[in-house]
Amino acid sequence: MIFKPELVDLIKQGKKTMTRRPVKPGERQCRYRDRGVYALQPGRGQHADGKITIIAVPRIEHLGEISIKDARREGFTNVMEFLAYWRGLYGSVDRDQEVWVISFTYGDLRDTPRYLAAAPPSQFCNATLPSGRRCRRAFADNQSVCRCGALRPEESEDDHGYTTRRAKALPGELEVIDPELQERFTKEARDRPRQSRREVLLEQRERILDAIKACREHDLTKGVESDFKLIELRLANIDRQLDQEAA
């Protein structure tokens, strides 16, 4: 995925965890997939500067619907600063323009477990108060500084409706599987019975051929030879099944 060099630096620092991309005419499925891992490029044709992992299903919204919280996820201080950057990037700002909203994190997280969170995502202040206790106040969407004066912490996957901690997962929910892995496992499960059946047929065919070859090394009566002809017809039937399995 291509970003301006200055945005690549923000991504690597954990200060940019979201991007908006224009929806192309007729496009209703984002080319970037949830849990997909993509090269982080500081320009077209440039060598990758790390990887990013998409951590939520990309959604469509209008450009003007961006909140101050999302503007900060984009790496900017406020909405106006984000829109000014957008104008410099695309030449104009159309608040009704449809855009893909893509949340991600820096790094390749394909091997990190992920569960549906039991509670709605929310960020809390982890600052230590003069009393020695944790603040633990929840941040509002448009709040960047807590009442105690602490800055809002960087976001993690737990802030997007998922959690990497089993204790915070929705009870009874299994680990969320990467769609690409799920597709591969499904294909393997679908193909395995056909492969096993083919292996059995090939083994039967080889055993019959070996038996016929051993018997024909001895003198055979006319009747036995007729029996072998029937066996060879059965082999022809196995060959047809093998052809069907290969189709």
ZADO-1210 file (C-alpha; in nm, 4 decimals, padded with zeros to 6 digits):
<atoms>
<atom x="00.0000" y="00.0000" z="00.0000" code="MET" pos="1"/>
<atom x="00.1446" y="00.3356" z="-00.1046" code="ILE" pos="2"/>
<atom x="00.1764" y="00.6315" z="00.1351" code="PHE" pos="3"/>
<atom x="00.3650" y="00.9594" z="00.1270" code="LYS" pos="4"/>
<atom x="00.7045" y="00.9291" z="00.3015" code="PRO" pos="5"/>
<atom x="00.5932" y="01.1581" z="00.5849" code="GLU" pos="6"/>
<atom x="00.2925" y="00.9327" z="00.6492" code="LEU" pos="7"/>
<atom x="00.5112" y="00.6213" z="00.6449" code="VAL" pos="8"/>
<atom x="00.7076" y="00.7708" z="00.9337" code="ASP" pos="9"/>
<atom x="00.3829" y="00.8302" z="01.1286" code="LEU" pos="10"/>
<atom x="00.2747" y="00.4697" z="01.0636" code="ILE" pos="11"/>
<atom x="00.6035" y="00.3321" z="01.1914" code="LYS" pos="12"/>
<atom x="00.5690" y="00.5481" z="01.5035" code="GLN" pos="13"/>
<atom x="00.2159" y="00.4142" z="01.5643" code="GLY" pos="14"/>
<atom x="00.0631" y="00.7616" z="01.5129" code="LYS" pos="15"/>
<atom x="-00.1289" y="00.6705" z="01.1959" code="LYS" pos="16"/>
<atom x="-00.3595" y="00.3662" z="01.2074" code="THR" pos="17"/>
<atom x="-00.6184" y="00.4573" z="00.9449" code="MET" pos="18"/>
<atom x="-00.6321" y="00.5668" z="00.5822" code="THR" pos="19"/>
<atom x="-00.9037" y="00.6801" z="00.3423" code="ARG" pos="20"/>
<atom x="-00.8937" y="00.5937" z="-00.0257" code="ARG" pos="21"/>
<atom x="-01.1402" y="00.7157" z="-00.2954" code="PRO" pos="22"/>
<atom x="-01.4023" y="00.4624" z="-00.4030" code="VAL" pos="23"/>
<atom x="-01.3683" y="00.4017" z="-00.7750" code="LYS" pos="24"/>
<atom x="-01.6822" y="00.4157" z="-00.9970" code="PRO" pos="25"/>
<atom x="-01.8787" y="00.0920" z="-00.9598" code="GLY" pos="26"/>
<atom x="-01.6465" y="-00.0361" z="-00.6864" code="GLU" pos="27"/>
<atom x="-01.8336" y="-00.2010" z="-00.3983" code="ARG" pos="28"/>
<atom x="-01.5639" y="-00.4325" z="-00.2674" code="GLN" pos="29"/>
<atom x="-01.2389" y="-00.2945" z="-00.1338" code="CYS" pos="30"/>
<atom x="-00.9232" y="-00.4363" z="-00.2871" code="ARG" pos="31"/>
<atom x="-00.7689" y="-00.4382" z="00.0608" code="TYR" pos="32"/>
<atom x="-00.8997" y="-00.7259" z="00.2742" code="ARG" pos="33"/>
<atom x="-00.9528" y="-00.7602" z="00.6459" code="ASP" pos="34"/>
<atom x="-00.6475" y="-00.9333" z="00.8017" code="ARG" pos="35"/>
<atom x="-00.4586" y="-00.8859" z="00.4758" code="GLY" pos="36"/>
<atom x="-00.0888" y="-00.8012" z="00.5051" code="VAL" pos="37"/>
<atom x="00.0492" y="-00.5453" z="00.2599" code="TYR" pos="38"/>
<atom x="00.3878" y="-00.3912" z="00.1862" code="ALA" pos="39"/>
<atom x="00.4297" y="-00.0375" z="00.3147" code="LEU" pos="40"/>
<atom x="00.5658" y="00.1681" z="00.0218" code="GLN" pos="41"/>
<atom x="00.6875" y="00.5294" z="00.0533" code="PRO" pos="42"/>
<atom x="00.5994" y="00.5944" z="-00.3116" code="GLY" pos="43"/>
<atom x="00.5050" y="00.4081" z="-00.6280" code="ARG" pos="44"/>
<atom x="00.7777" y="00.1674" z="-00.7323" code="GLY" pos="45"/>
<atom x="00.9681" y="00.2209" z="-00.4064" code="GLN" pos="46"/>
<atom x="01.1028" y="-00.0642" z="-00.1959" code="HIS" pos="47"/>
<atom x="00.8795" y="-00.1683" z="00.0935" code="ALA" pos="48"/>
<atom x="00.9508" y="-00.0078" z="00.4289" code="ASP" pos="49"/>
<atom x="00.7888" y="-00.2746" z="00.6445" code="GLY" pos="50"/>
<atom x="00.4376" y="-00.4195" z="00.6352" code="LYS" pos="51"/>
<atom x="00.0924" y="-00.3293" z="00.7627" code="ILE" pos="52"/>
<atom x="-00.1960" y="-00.5565" z="00.8631" code="THR" pos="53"/>
<atom x="-00.5589" y="-00.4579" z="00.7983" code="ILE" pos="54"/>
<atom x="-00.7435" y="-00.5070" z="01.1291" code="ILE" pos="55"/>
<atom x="-01.1065" y="-00.4332" z="01.0342" code="ALA" pos="56"/>
<atom x="-01.3331" y="-00.4855" z="00.7335" code="VAL" pos="57"/>
<atom x="-01.2953" y="-00.1725" z="00.5144" code="PRO" pos="58"/>
<atom x="-01.6148" y="00.0340" z="00.5096" code="ARG" pos="59"/>
<atom x="-01.7557" y="00.3054" z="00.2826" code="ILE" pos="60"/>
<atom x="-01.8462" y="00.6503" z="00.4114" code="GLU" pos="61"/>
<atom x="-01.8549" y="01.0053" z="00.2791" code="HIS" pos="62"/>
<atom x="-01.5356" y="01.2073" z="00.3097" code="LEU" pos="63"/>
<atom x="-01.7120" y="01.4780" z="00.5136" code="GLY" pos="64"/>
<atom x="-01.8269" y="01.2259" z="00.7760" code="GLU" pos="65"/>
<atom x="-01.4794" y="01.1935" z="00.9266" code="ILE" pos="66"/>
<atom x="-01.4752" y="01.2510" z="01.3036" code="SER" pos="67"/>
<atom x="-01.1977" y="01.4164" z="01.5014" code="ILE" pos="68"/>
<atom x="-01.1119" y="01.0738" z="01.6451" code="LYS" pos="69"/>
<atom x="-01.0669" y="00.9328" z="01.2942" code="ASP" pos="70"/>
<atom x="-00.8711" y="01.2422" z="01.1884" code="ALA" pos="71"/>
<atom x="-00.6247" y="01.1599" z="01.4655" code="ARG" pos="72"/>
<atom x="-00.6169" y="00.7969" z="01.3542" code="ARG" pos="73"/>
<atom x="-00.5260" y="00.9351" z="01.0127" code="GLU" pos="74"/>
<atom x="-00.2266" y="01.1036" z="01.1761" code="GLY" pos="75"/>
<atom x="-00.3589" y="01.4618" z="01.1945" code="PHE" pos="76"/>
<atom x="-00.4498" y="01.6942" z="01.4800" code="THR" pos="77"/>
<atom x="-00.8055" y="01.7708" z="01.3657" code="ASN" pos="78"/>
<atom x="-01.0512" y="01.7340" z="01.0750" code="VAL" pos="79"/>
<atom x="-00.9526" y="02.0597" z="00.9031" code="MET" pos="80"/>
<atom x="-00.5871" y="01.9577" z="00.9000" code="GLU" pos="81"/>
<atom x="-00.6802" y="01.6229" z="00.7441" code="PHE" pos="82"/>
<atom x="-00.9005" y="01.7881" z="00.4773" code="LEU" pos="83"/>
<atom x="-00.6240" y="02.0368" z="00.3949" code="ALA" pos="84"/>
<atom x="-00.3853" y="01.7450" z="00.3369" code="TYR" pos="85"/>
<atom x="-00.6509" y="01.5693" z="00.1259" code="TRP" pos="86"/>
<atom x="-00.6874" y="01.8826" z="-00.0908" code="ARG" pos="87"/>
<atom x="-00.3130" y="01.8942" z="-00.1454" code="GLY" pos="88"/>
<atom x="-00.3118" y="01.5249" z="-00.2361" code="LEU" pos="89"/>
<atom x="-00.6155" y="01.5116" z="-00.4682" code="TYR" pos="90"/>
<atom x="-00.6610" y="01.8762" z="-00.5723" code="GLY" pos="91"/>
<atom x="-01.0030" y="01.9333" z="-00.4130" code="SER" pos="92"/>
<atom x="-01.2297" y="01.8334" z="-00.1242" code="VAL" pos="93"/>
<atom x="-01.5762" y="01.6948" z="-00.2001" code="ASP" pos="94"/>
<atom x="-01.7429" y="01.6167" z="00.1314" code="ARG" pos="95"/>
<atom x="-01.9953" y="01.3891" z="-00.0464" code="ASP" pos="96"/>
<atom x="-01.7220" y="01.1815" z="-00.2086" code="GLN" pos="97"/>
<atom x="-01.7347" y="00.8130" z="-00.1116" code="GLU" pos="98"/>
<atom x="-01.4143" y="00.6787" z="00.0409" code="VAL" pos="99"/>
<atom x="-01.2914" y="00.3501" z="00.1793" code="TRP" pos="100"/>
<atom x="-01.2095" y="00.3708" z="00.5499" code="VAL" pos="101"/>
<atom x="-00.9273" y="00.1262" z="00.6232" code="ILE" pos="102"/>
<atom x="-00.7931" y="00.0547" z="00.9734" code="SER" pos="103"/>
<atom x="-00.4535" y="-00.1086" z="01.0078" code="PHE" pos="104"/>
<atom x="-00.1556" y="-00.1575" z="01.2345" code="THR" pos="105"/>
<atom x="00.2139" y="-00.1566" z="01.1585" code="TYR" pos="106"/>
<atom x="00.3710" y="-00.5006" z="01.1202" code="GLY" pos="107"/>
<atom x="00.2677" y="-00.8491" z="01.0095" code="ASP" pos="108"/>
<atom x="00.0109" y="-00.9785" z="01.2597" code="LEU" pos="109"/>
<atom x="-00.1062" y="-01.2892" z="01.0754" code="ARG" pos="110"/>
<atom x="00.0222" y="-01.5134" z="01.3553" code="ASP" pos="111"/>
<atom x="-00.1297" y="-01.3032" z="01.6355" code="THR" pos="112"/>
<atom x="-00.4519" y="-01.4486" z="01.7848" code="PRO" pos="113"/>
<atom x="-00.7607" y="-01.2283" z="01.7518" code="ARG" pos="114"/>
<atom x="-01.1012" y="-01.2589" z="01.9219" code="TYR" pos="115"/>
<atom x="-01.4259" y="-01.0645" z="01.9173" code="LEU" pos="116"/>
<atom x="-01.4181" y="-00.8378" z="02.2218" code="ALA" pos="117"/>
<atom x="-01.6810" y="-00.8925" z="02.4920" code="ALA" pos="118"/>
<atom x="-01.7292" y="-00.5183" z="02.5441" code="ALA" pos="119"/>
<atom x="-01.7505" y="-00.2291" z="02.2944" code="PRO" pos="120"/>
<atom x="-01.4098" y="-00.0776" z="02.2174" code="PRO" pos="121"/>
<atom x="-01.3143" y="00.2084" z="02.4461" code="SER" pos="122"/>
<atom x="-00.9930" y="00.3797" z="02.5437" code="GLN" pos="123"/>
<atom x="-00.9103" y="00.4493" z="02.9064" code="PHE" pos="124"/>
<atom x="-00.6534" y="00.6733" z="03.0685" code="CYS" pos="125"/>
<atom x="-00.3676" y="00.4738" z="03.2200" code="ASN" pos="126"/>
<atom x="-00.2056" y="00.7684" z="03.3948" code="ALA" pos="127"/>
<atom x="-00.1022" y="00.7350" z="03.7597" code="THR" pos="128"/>
<atom x="-00.2696" y="00.9921" z="03.9878" code="LEU" pos="129"/>
<atom x="-00.0901" y="01.1614" z="04.2803" code="PRO" pos="130"/>
<atom x="-00.2711" y="00.9157" z="04.5080" code="SER" pos="131"/>
<atom x="-00.0906" y="00.6303" z="04.3335" code="GLY" pos="132"/>
<atom x="-00.4082" y="00.4936" z="04.1748" code="ARG" pos="133"/>
<atom x="-00.4749" y="00.4595" z="03.8014" code="ARG" pos="134"/>
<atom x="-00.7011" y="00.7215" z="03.6453" code="CYS" pos="135"/>
<atom x="-00.9030" y="00.4796" z="03.4253" code="ARG" pos="136"/>
<atom x="-01.1351" y="00.7506" z="03.2869" code="ARG" pos="137"/>
<atom x="-01.2784" y="00.6670" z="02.9442" code="ALA" pos="138"/>
<atom x="-01.1904" y="00.8976" z="02.6537" code="PHE" pos="139"/>
<atom x="-01.4712" y="01.0441" z="02.4443" code="ALA" pos="140"/>
<atom x="-01.4394" y="01.0184" z="02.0642" code="ASP" pos="141"/>
<atom x="-01.3260" y="01.3814" z="02.0319" code="ASN" pos="142"/>
<atom x="-01.1095" y="01.3877" z="02.3459" code="GLN" pos="143"/>
<atom x="-00.7314" y="01.3835" z="02.3219" code="SER" pos="144"/>
<atom x="-00.6435" y="01.4940" z="02.6782" code="VAL" pos="145"/>
<atom x="-00.7852" y="01.3385" z="02.9941" code="CYS" pos="146"/>
<atom x="-00.9254" y="01.5486" z="03.2786" code="ARG" pos="147"/>
<atom x="-00.6159" y="01.4492" z="03.4762" code="CYS" pos="148"/>
<atom x="-00.3984" y="01.6084" z="03.2070" code="GLY" pos="149"/>
<atom x="-00.2624" y="01.2882" z="03.0483" code="ALA" pos="150"/>
<atom x="-00.2551" y="01.2484" z="02.6693" code="LEU" pos="151"/>
<atom x="-00.4699" y="00.9883" z="02.5003" code="ARG" pos="152"/>
<atom x="-00.2684" y="00.6627" z="02.4513" code="PRO" pos="153"/>
<atom x="-00.1899" y="00.5134" z="02.1124" code="GLU" pos="154"/>
<atom x="-00.4567" y="00.2791" z="01.9771" code="GLU" pos="155"/>
<atom x="-00.4267" y="-00.0972" z="01.9685" code="SER" pos="156"/>
<atom x="-00.6343" y="-00.3735" z="01.8098" code="GLU" pos="157"/>
<atom x="-00.8506" y="-00.3728" z="02.1257" code="ASP" pos="158"/>
<atom x="-00.9816" y="-00.0322" z="02.0138" code="ASP" pos="159"/>
<atom x="-01.1443" y="-00.1735" z="01.6987" code="HIS" pos="160"/>
<atom x="-01.3876" y="-00.4309" z="01.8428" code="GLY" pos="161"/>
<atom x="-01.1330" y="-00.7130" z="01.8628" code="TYR" pos="162"/>
<atom x="-00.8883" y="-00.8197" z="02.1279" code="THR" pos="163"/>
<atom x="-00.5722" y="-01.0278" z="02.1312" code="THR" pos="164"/>
<atom x="-00.6383" y="-01.1297" z="02.4930" code="ARG" pos="165"/>
<atom x="-00.8584" y="-01.4362" z="02.5481" code="ARG" pos="166"/>
<atom x="-00.9777" y="-01.3044" z="02.8875" code="ALA" pos="167"/>
<atom x="-01.1434" y="-01.0042" z="02.7144" code="LYS" pos="168"/>
<atom x="-01.3047" y="-01.2099" z="02.4374" code="ALA" pos="169"/>
<atom x="-01.6774" y="-01.2686" z="02.3928" code="LEU" pos="170"/>
<atom x="-01.7615" y="-01.5908" z="02.5841" code="PRO" pos="171"/>
<atom x="-01.7901" y="-01.8954" z="02.3595" code="GLY" pos="172"/>
<atom x="-01.6315" y="-01.7241" z="02.0594" code="GLU" pos="173"/>
<atom x="-01.3426" y="-01.8979" z="01.8867" code="LEU" pos="174"/>
<atom x="-01.0365" y="-01.7227" z="01.7520" code="GLU" pos="175"/>
<atom x="-01.1045" y="-01.5195" z="01.4372" code="VAL" pos="176"/>
<atom x="-00.9287" y="-01.6902" z="01.1465" code="ILE" pos="177"/>
<atom x="-00.7480" y="-01.4980" z="00.8777" code="ASP" pos="178"/>
<atom x="-00.9740" y="-01.5153" z="00.5639" code="PRO" pos="179"/>
<atom x="-00.6828" y="-01.6255" z="00.3438" code="GLU" pos="180"/>
<atom x="-00.5966" y="-01.9105" z="00.5831" code="LEU" pos="181"/>
<atom x="-00.9637" y="-02.0050" z="00.6111" code="GLN" pos="182"/>
<atom x="-00.9929" y="-02.0213" z="00.2328" code="GLU" pos="183"/>
<atom x="-00.6801" y="-02.2381" z="00.2126" code="ARG" pos="184"/>
<atom x="-00.8038" y="-02.4757" z="00.4841" code="PHE" pos="185"/>
<atom x="-01.1434" y="-02.5055" z="00.3121" code="THR" pos="186"/>
<atom x="-00.9795" y="-02.5913" z="-00.0198" code="LYS" pos="187"/>
<atom x="-00.7532" y="-02.8496" z="00.1441" code="GLU" pos="188"/>
<atom x="-01.0493" y="-03.0112" z="00.3196" code="ALA" pos="189"/>
<atom x="-01.2472" y="-03.0163" z="-00.0044" code="ARG" pos="190"/>
<atom x="-00.9628" y="-03.1678" z="-00.2070" code="ASP" pos="191"/>
<atom x="-00.8403" y="-03.4201" z="00.0512" code="ARG" pos="192"/>
<atom x="-01.1187" y="-03.6833" z="00.0011" code="PRO" pos="193"/>
<atom x="-01.0652" y="-03.6779" z="-00.3748" code="ARG" pos="194"/>
<atom x="-00.6905" y="-03.7200" z="-00.3330" code="GLN" pos="195"/>
<atom x="-00.7370" y="-04.0111" z="-00.0892" code="SER" pos="196"/>
<atom x="-00.9787" y="-04.1873" z="-00.3246" code="ARG" pos="197"/>
<atom x="-00.7372" y="-04.1423" z="-00.6135" code="ARG" pos="198"/>
<atom x="-00.4542" y="-04.2875" z="-00.4070" code="GLU" pos="199"/>
<atom x="-00.6681" y="-04.5918" z="-00.3198" code="VAL" pos="200"/>
<atom x="-00.7586" y="-04.6487" z="-00.6855" code="LEU" pos="201"/>
<atom x="-00.3953" y="-04.6216" z="-00.7948" code="LEU" pos="202"/>
<atom x="-00.2889" y="-04.8679" z="-00.5245" code="GLU" pos="203"/>
<atom x="-00.5575" y="-05.1181" z="-00.6294" code="GLN" pos="204"/>
<atom x="-00.4552" y="-05.0872" z="-00.9914" code="ARG" pos="205"/>
<atom x="-00.0876" y="-05.1502" z="-00.9153" code="GLU" pos="206"/>
<atom x="-00.1666" y="-05.4586" z="-00.7044" code="ARG" pos="207"/>
<atom x="-00.3818" y="-05.6108" z="-00.9782" code="ILE" pos="208"/>
<atom x="-00.1179" y="-05.5480" z="-01.2447" code="LEU" pos="209"/>
<atom x="00.1518" y="-05.7047" z="-01.0254" code="ASP" pos="210"/>
<atom x="-00.0661" y="-06.0148" z="-00.9647" code="ALA" pos="211"/>
<atom x="-00.1411" y="-06.0615" z="-01.3367" code="ILE" pos="212"/>
<atom x="00.2259" y="-06.0224" z="-01.4253" code="LYS" pos="213"/>
<atom x="00.3303" y="-06.2851" z="-01.1662" code="ALA" pos="214"/>
<atom x="00.0670" y="-06.5353" z="-01.2800" code="CYS" pos="215"/>
<atom x="00.1443" y="-06.5001" z="-01.6501" code="ARG" pos="216"/>
<atom x="00.5015" y="-06.6021" z="-01.5818" code="GLU" pos="217"/>
<atom x="00.3612" y="-06.9571" z="-01.5367" code="HIS" pos="218"/>
<atom x="00.1794" y="-07.1806" z="-01.7894" code="ASP" pos="219"/>
<atom x="-00.1901" y="-07.0912" z="-01.7867" code="LEU" pos="220"/>
<atom x="-00.4937" y="-07.2804" z="-01.9045" code="THR" pos="221"/>
<atom x="-00.7413" y="-07.1192" z="-02.1411" code="LYS" pos="222"/>
<atom x="-00.9908" y="-07.0722" z="-01.8561" code="GLY" pos="223"/>
<atom x="-00.7465" y="-06.8855" z="-01.6366" code="VAL" pos="224"/>
<atom x="-00.6547" y="-06.6569" z="-01.9238" code="GLU" pos="225"/>
<atom x="-01.0253" y="-06.5740" z="-01.9647" code="SER" pos="226"/>
<atom x="-01.0397" y="-06.4796" z="-01.5967" code="ASP" pos="227"/>
<atom x="-00.7479" y="-06.2436" z="-01.6502" code="PHE" pos="228"/>
<atom x="-00.9358" y="-06.0805" z="-01.9362" code="LYS" pos="229"/>
<atom x="-01.2198" y="-06.0038" z="-01.6944" code="LEU" pos="230"/>
<atom x="-00.9714" y="-05.8603" z="-01.4463" code="ILE" pos="231"/>
<atom x="-00.8278" y="-05.6376" z="-01.7179" code="GLU" pos="232"/>
<atom x="-01.1783" y="-05.5111" z="-01.7893" code="LEU" pos="233"/>
<atom x="-01.2024" y="-05.4188" z="-01.4213" code="ARG" pos="234"/>
<atom x="-00.8713" y="-05.2350" z="-01.4565" code="LEU" pos="235"/>
<atom x="-01.0159" y="-05.0409" z="-01.7479" code="ALA" pos="236"/>
<atom x="-01.3046" y="-04.9409" z="-01.5201" code="ASN" pos="237"/>
<atom x="-01.0569" y="-04.8205" z="-01.2536" code="ILE" pos="238"/>
<atom x="-00.8756" y="-04.6197" z="-01.5214" code="ASP" pos="239"/>
<atom x="-01.2030" y="-04.4492" z="-01.6128" code="ARG" pos="240"/>
<atom x="-01.2615" y="-04.3596" z="-01.2481" code="GLN" pos="241"/>
<atom x="-00.9107" y="-04.2183" z="-01.2257" code="LEU" pos="242"/>
<atom x="-00.9782" y="-04.0042" z="-01.5315" code="ASP" pos="243"/>
<atom x="-01.2973" y="-03.8751" z="-01.3681" code="GLN" pos="244"/>
<atom x="-01.1118" y="-03.7965" z="-01.0453" code="GLU" pos="245"/>
<atom x="-00.8490" y="-03.6020" z="-01.2380" code="ALA" pos="246"/>
<atom x="-01.1128" y="-03.4004" z="-01.4297" code="ALA" pos="247"/>
</atoms>
